[in-house]
Amino acid sequence: MPYLDTVGVATIGYGTTRILDVPVTLNDPAITESVARQILRQDLYTACMDAQSLFARFDELDHVRQEVLVNMAYNLGKTRLSGFTKLLAAAELLDYAQMAAEIENSRWFAQVGQRGIRLRDAMLAGAWS
């Protein structure tokens, strides 16, 4: 069933806010688990491509830090993630401490609660805690 996420955006499935580039509404019909998983796979592919296109040195990162950036791309979308200009600059230097600091130093970090903490910590450590 469609629901409102933590910032009041209509969402369905595993956090999808758009289907075929059309915003989800609370009036949309429910979807099956199978459809939700199919949409998730498409959204994850898009998030991977977005993270790779935004972060020029993406392929030089270890898999944990790549996962952090893909997670952020999935949650924020390419346009909003591209606004993290200081994070992008720190990534150019492969400065993980600064990247973690820039993740924390955002309005998004305060909005996403434990997700932000997990992603910041993984960026800093290069490992999931």
Secondary structure, 3 states (H helix, E strand, C coil): CCEECCCCCEEECCCECEECCEECCCCCCCCCHHHHHHHHHHHHHHHHHHHHHHCCCHHHCCHHHHHHHHHHHHHHCHHHHHCCHHHHHHHHCCCHHHHHHHHHCCHHHHHHCHHHHHHHHHHHHCCCC
